[in-house]
């Protein structure tokens, strides 16, 4: 892997996007999304 590729890869891994900047269609899809019941215990970690 070249140094240029490595730099690009590191920069890509560090990129993040604010949810305020997300398109409305993305926010709507996330709000409607559901998880399998086996993941229900994870909800406790959010509260």
Backbone as JSON, one array per atom type, in Angstrom:
{
  "sequence": "XXXXXXXXXXXXXXXXXXXXXXXXXXXXXXXXXXXXXXXXXXXXXXX",
  "N": [[0.86, -1.17, 0.0], [0.6, 2.13, -0.87], [1.94, 5.24, 0.45], [0.24, 7.33, -0.13], [-2.21, 6.02, -0.59], [-2.59, 4.97, 1.95], [-2.85, 7.32, 3.48], [-5.24, 8.29, 2.4], [-6.98, 6.23, 3.14], [-6.87, 6.39, 5.97], [-7.92, 8.98, 6.36], [-10.47, 8.61, 5.33], [-11.53, 6.77, 7.16], [-11.76, 8.34, 9.39], [-13.66, 10.21, 8.84], [-16.75, 11.73, 9.57], [-20.25, 12.37, 9.78], [-22.59, 14.86, 10.54], [-25.74, 14.33, 12.08], [-27.54, 16.31, 11.72], [-27.07, 17.16, 9.19], [-28.05, 15.18, 7.59], [-30.11, 13.84, 5.0], [-33.67, 14.26, 4.79], [-35.04, 11.95, 3.98], [-33.31, 9.93, 4.74], [-33.29, 10.18, 7.52], [-35.99, 9.61, 8.05], [-36.07, 6.92, 7.22], [-34.35, 5.72, 9.08], [-35.77, 6.17, 11.43], [-37.98, 4.53, 10.99], [-36.87, 2.05, 10.88], [-36.36, -1.26, 12.15], [-35.32, -3.63, 14.65], [-34.27, -7.02, 15.2], [-35.81, -8.97, 17.75], [-33.92, -10.15, 19.39], [-32.05, -8.25, 19.89], [-33.08, -6.55, 21.71], [-32.15, -6.19, 24.43], [-30.16, -4.29, 24.06], [-31.42, -1.87, 23.97], [-31.68, -1.08, 26.58], [-29.2, -0.1, 27.17], [-29.2, 2.37, 26.04], [-30.69, 4.04, 27.58]],
  "CA": [[0.0, 0.0, 0.0], [1.41, 3.35, -0.95], [1.68, 6.24, 1.49], [-0.94, 8.09, -0.57], [-3.39, 5.19, -0.33], [-2.73, 4.89, 3.39], [-3.39, 8.6, 3.93], [-6.66, 8.35, 1.99], [-7.71, 5.28, 3.97], [-6.99, 6.95, 7.32], [-8.84, 10.11, 6.31], [-11.8, 8.05, 5.11], [-11.97, 6.14, 8.4], [-12.0, 9.37, 10.41], [-14.76, 11.08, 8.44], [-18.06, 11.52, 10.18], [-21.23, 13.33, 9.3], [-23.56, 15.26, 11.55], [-27.09, 13.92, 11.74], [-28.26, 17.52, 11.27], [-26.84, 17.29, 7.75], [-28.64, 14.04, 6.88], [-31.32, 14.11, 4.22], [-34.9, 13.86, 5.48], [-35.39, 10.58, 3.63], [-32.45, 9.06, 5.55], [-33.8, 10.25, 8.9], [-37.25, 8.87, 8.07], [-35.77, 5.5, 7.12], [-33.78, 5.29, 10.36], [-36.84, 6.16, 12.42], [-38.87, 3.41, 10.71], [-36.13, 0.79, 10.93], [-36.57, -2.08, 13.32], [-34.3, -4.64, 14.9], [-34.76, -8.29, 15.71], [-36.05, -8.99, 19.19], [-32.74, -10.58, 20.12], [-31.25, -7.07, 20.2], [-33.84, -5.74, 22.66], [-31.35, -5.77, 25.6], [-29.35, -3.12, 23.74], [-32.21, -0.66, 24.24], [-31.4, -0.7, 27.98], [-27.94, 0.63, 27.19], [-29.45, 3.72, 25.53], [-31.44, 4.83, 28.56]],
  "C": [[0.91, 1.23, 0.0], [1.05, 4.3, 0.19], [0.44, 7.06, 1.14], [-2.22, 7.31, -0.31], [-3.66, 5.11, 1.17], [-3.33, 6.18, 3.96], [-4.87, 8.72, 3.6], [-7.49, 7.44, 2.88], [-7.91, 5.81, 5.38], [-7.98, 8.11, 7.35], [-10.28, 9.62, 6.15], [-12.37, 7.46, 6.4], [-12.33, 7.16, 9.46], [-13.15, 10.3, 10.05], [-16.03, 10.73, 9.19], [-18.98, 12.63, 9.68], [-22.23, 13.62, 10.41], [-24.95, 14.79, 11.11], [-27.93, 15.11, 11.3], [-28.14, 17.69, 9.76], [-27.47, 16.17, 6.93], [-29.91, 14.46, 6.14], [-32.54, 13.59, 4.98], [-35.27, 12.41, 5.2], [-34.54, 9.59, 4.44], [-32.95, 9.03, 6.99], [-35.1, 9.48, 9.02], [-37.0, 7.36, 8.04], [-35.2, 4.96, 8.43], [-34.86, 5.21, 11.43], [-37.77, 4.97, 12.23], [-38.19, 2.06, 10.86], [-36.41, 0.05, 12.22], [-35.44, -3.09, 13.47], [-34.99, -5.92, 15.34], [-34.9, -8.21, 17.21], [-34.84, -9.39, 20.0], [-31.84, -9.41, 20.52], [-31.93, -6.16, 21.21], [-33.01, -5.33, 23.88], [-30.46, -4.54, 25.32], [-30.09, -1.82, 24.02], [-31.93, -0.15, 25.66], [-30.12, 0.13, 28.07], [-28.12, 2.09, 26.75], [-30.16, 4.61, 26.52], [-30.69, 4.93, 29.86]]
}
